[in-house]
Amino acid sequence: MTEDRGLTEDVKLDTTVPHSARIWNYWLGGKDNFEVDRAAGDEVIAHIPDIPVGAKSERAFLKRVVRFLVEDAGIRQFLDVGTGLPSADNTHEVAQSLDPRCRVVYVDNDPLVMVHARALLTSTPEGACDYVEADLREPETILASARQTLDFSQPIGLMLLGVVNHLMDDDVAYSSVAQLVRAMPAGSHLVLTHSTAEIHGEPMLRVMRETTERGGTPIRARTKVELERFFDGLDLLEPGVVTCSRWRPDPRADEPEVYLFGGVGHIG
């Protein structure tokens, strides 16, 4: 990670402890990470070698879903909760490449992520990007801030990619997602990805336990059935909740199954 005092001068930057967003950035091939993050990322790779493949597969899933929402569902607004460090093909970049009028609100509970987002995620003149520092456990705070940029009388793409798996308590997870979904206008869509152990089994569970024990951001796996529950009351689009690489892939591609499941639900 290049030292950039302009981005981090107001945020305490601890380079002695691995940071989940920076590890993910490393797996995506980014440069916003430190040696401690790369070491932690490599330790996970030692147990599950295709971890970086899954990270890149989720980013490809994002691109396909945003294209579907803009081109087929007519959505021009996105609420992206759990932004993570900026990388290639962020939500607003994909959406605004299709229609520069698209508006996106990014949400994260990490001050480091937010300072990077504000500096690096810039909108087209025709559209808008806004940034909210809030936690998924605080849906009312998220919604109140998002209403300053998004029109809640028009459909919204609610993006929850790789964030719900950090909510360890089921009641909190289902309740937080449901509150956001209930606030979405008709015609909106819920997009959700989540870590699972259904592909790798015990090695994935062991990695998650060790990550949490080392003081990293707590993370847990959920099953396909548990993930389908987040879409209760919605029209879960085909092919349902599947490994990210198998959600409407390029028919020419032969993508392997990855440890992240994803789904898209239409909010009636």
C-alpha positions in Angstrom: 0.0 0.0 0.0 1.4 3.3 -1.0 1.7 5.8 1.9 -0.9 8.5 1.4 -1.1 11.0 4.2 -3.9 12.9 2.4 -6.1 9.9 2.7 -5.3 8.6 6.2 -4.1 11.7 8.2 -7.4 11.8 10.1 -7.8 8.0 10.5 -5.7 5.9 12.9 -3.9 3.4 10.7 -2.6 0.3 12.5 -0.3 -1.7 10.2 0.6 -4.3 12.8 -2.8 -6.0 12.7 -4.3 -7.5 9.6 -7.4 -5.7 8.3 -10.2 -7.6 6.6 -10.8 -5.0 3.9 -7.1 -4.8 3.1 -6.8 -8.6 3.0 -9.7 -8.7 0.5 -8.0 -6.0 -1.5 -4.9 -8.2 -1.6 -6.9 -11.2 -2.9 -8.4 -9.0 -5.6 -4.9 -8.0 -6.7 -5.0 -4.5 -5.3 -2.2 -2.4 -3.8 -4.0 -1.0 -0.7 -2.6 -3.5 1.7 0.4 -4.0 4.0 2.8 -6.9 4.7 0.7 -8.0 7.7 -2.4 -8.2 5.5 -0.6 -10.2 2.8 0.8 -12.6 5.4 -2.7 -13.2 6.8 -4.1 -13.6 3.3 -1.4 -16.1 2.4 -2.1 -18.1 5.6 -5.7 -18.5 4.5 -4.6 -19.4 0.9 -2.5 -22.2 2.4 -5.7 -23.8 3.7 -7.9 -22.8 0.8 -5.9 -22.1 -2.3 -8.8 -20.8 -4.4 -9.7 -18.0 -2.0 -8.5 -15.3 -4.5 -10.6 -17.0 -7.2 -13.6 -16.5 -5.0 -12.9 -12.9 -4.4 -12.6 -12.2 -8.1 -15.6 -14.3 -8.8 -17.7 -12.1 -6.5 -16.5 -9.0 -8.3 -17.5 -10.5 -11.6 -20.9 -11.4 -10.1 -21.3 -7.7 -9.1 -20.6 -6.6 -12.7 -23.2 -9.0 -14.1 -25.8 -8.1 -11.5 -25.4 -4.4 -11.9 -25.6 -4.7 -15.7 -28.8 -6.8 -15.3 -30.3 -4.2 -12.9 -29.6 -1.3 -15.2 -30.3 -2.8 -18.5 -33.1 -5.2 -17.7 -34.7 -4.0 -14.5 -34.4 -0.2 -15.3 -32.8 0.6 -12.0 -30.8 3.8 -11.8 -30.1 4.0 -8.0 -28.0 1.7 -5.7 -27.5 1.5 -2.0 -24.2 -0.4 -1.5 -23.7 -1.5 2.1 -20.3 -2.9 3.1 -18.4 -1.1 0.4 -14.9 -2.4 1.2 -11.8 -0.7 -0.1 -12.2 0.7 -3.6 -11.0 -1.7 -6.4 -11.7 -2.1 -10.1 -15.3 -2.1 -11.3 -17.0 -0.6 -8.2 -20.8 -0.4 -8.3 -21.1 3.2 -9.5 -18.4 2.6 -12.2 -20.3 -0.3 -13.7 -23.7 1.4 -13.4 -22.6 4.8 -14.7 -20.8 3.2 -17.6 -24.3 2.0 -18.7 -26.1 5.2 -17.7 -24.1 8.1 -16.4 -27.2 9.4 -14.5 -27.1 6.5 -12.0 -26.8 7.5 -8.3 -25.0 5.4 -5.7 -24.7 5.6 -1.9 -21.9 3.7 -0.4 -22.0 2.6 3.2 -19.3 1.1 5.5 -18.6 1.1 9.2 -14.9 1.4 8.8 -13.5 5.0 8.8 -10.4 3.8 6.7 -12.7 2.5 4.0 -14.8 5.6 4.0 -11.9 8.0 3.7 -10.6 6.0 0.7 -14.1 5.9 -0.8 -14.6 9.6 -0.6 -11.3 10.3 -2.2 -11.3 7.7 -4.9 -14.9 6.9 -5.9 -15.9 9.9 -8.0 -19.2 10.2 -9.9 -20.0 11.3 -13.4 -21.3 14.8 -13.6 -24.8 13.5 -14.5 -25.0 11.1 -11.6 -24.1 11.1 -7.9 -22.1 9.2 -5.3 -22.5 9.7 -1.6 -20.8 8.0 1.4 -22.3 7.0 4.7 -20.3 5.8 7.7 -22.7 3.4 9.4 -23.1 -0.2 10.4 -25.5 -2.7 8.9 -26.8 -3.2 12.4 -28.1 0.5 12.1 -30.6 0.3 9.2 -32.4 3.4 10.2 -29.2 5.5 10.2 -28.4 4.1 6.8 -31.8 4.8 5.4 -32.0 8.4 6.8 -28.6 9.2 5.2 -29.4 7.5 1.9 -32.6 9.5 1.5 -30.5 12.6 1.0 -29.2 11.2 -2.3 -31.6 8.5 -3.4 -35.3 8.9 -4.4 -37.2 6.3 -2.4 -40.2 6.6 -4.7 -38.2 4.9 -7.4 -36.6 1.4 -7.5 -33.2 0.9 -5.8 -30.6 -1.9 -6.1 -29.8 -2.9 -2.5 -26.3 -4.4 -2.6 -25.2 -6.5 0.4 -22.0 -8.2 -0.9 -19.9 -10.0 1.6 -21.2 -8.0 4.6 -24.0 -10.0 6.2 -21.4 -12.8 6.9 -19.9 -10.4 9.5 -23.1 -10.4 11.5 -22.6 -13.4 13.8 -26.1 -13.3 15.4 -28.9 -14.7 13.2 -31.6 -12.6 14.7 -29.6 -9.4 14.1 -28.7 -10.4 10.6 -32.2 -11.3 9.5 -33.7 -8.3 11.2 -31.2 -5.8 9.8 -31.6 -7.0 6.2 -35.4 -7.2 6.6 -35.6 -3.6 7.8 -33.6 -2.4 4.8 -35.8 -4.5 2.4 -39.0 -3.1 3.9 -37.9 0.4 3.2 -37.2 -0.3 -0.5 -39.8 0.9 -3.0 -41.6 -1.6 -5.3 -39.5 -2.7 -8.2 -36.3 -2.7 -6.1 -33.9 -5.7 -5.9 -32.0 -7.2 -3.1 -28.5 -8.5 -4.1 -26.7 -10.5 -1.4 -23.5 -12.6 -1.3 -22.3 -14.6 1.7 -19.6 -16.9 2.7 -20.5 -20.6 2.9 -18.8 -23.8 4.0 -20.8 -25.9 1.6 -18.0 -26.0 -0.9 -14.9 -26.5 1.2 -16.4 -27.8 4.5 -14.3 -27.9 7.6 -11.2 -26.1 6.2 -13.4 -23.0 5.6 -14.9 -23.2 9.1 -11.4 -23.6 10.6 -10.1 -20.5 8.7 -13.1 -18.5 9.9 -12.5 -19.5 13.5 -8.8 -18.7 13.3 -9.4 -15.3 11.7 -11.8 -14.4 14.5 -9.4 -15.7 17.2 -6.6 -13.6 15.8 -8.7 -10.4 16.3 -9.8 -10.0 12.7 -13.3 -9.0 11.8 -15.6 -11.9 13.0 -17.0 -13.9 10.1 -19.2 -16.9 9.8 -20.6 -19.2 7.1 -24.3 -19.9 6.4 -25.9 -22.6 4.3 -27.9 -22.2 1.1 -31.1 -22.7 3.1 -30.1 -20.1 5.6 -29.3 -17.6 2.8 -32.6 -18.2 1.1 -34.3 -17.0 4.2 -33.0 -13.5 3.5 -35.2 -13.5 0.4 -38.4 -14.5 2.2 -41.3 -12.7 0.7 -39.3 -11.7 -2.4 -39.3 -13.1 -5.9 -36.0 -14.9 -5.9 -34.7 -14.7 -9.5 -33.4 -17.7 -11.3 -31.1 -19.5 -10.8 -31.8 -18.8 -7.1 -29.0 -18.8 -4.4 -26.0 -20.4 -6.1 -22.2 -20.1 -6.0 -21.4 -16.6 -7.4 -19.7 -18.0 -10.4 -22.8 -19.8 -11.5 -25.2 -16.8 -11.3 -26.0 -16.2 -15.0 -22.4 -16.6 -16.1 -21.1 -16.1 -19.6 -22.1 -19.3 -21.3 -18.7 -19.5 -22.9 -17.0 -19.6 -19.4 -16.4 -22.7 -17.4 -16.3 -21.2 -13.9 -15.6 -23.3 -10.8 -17.8 -23.3 -7.8 -16.5 -20.8 -5.2 -17.1 -20.3 -1.5 -19.4 -17.3 -1.9 -23.1 -17.8 -2.6 -25.1 -15.1 -4.2 -28.7 -14.4 -5.1 -31.0 -11.6 -6.4 -34.5 -11.0 -5.2 -37.2 -8.7 -6.7 -39.0 -6.6 -4.2 -42.7 -6.4 -5.1 
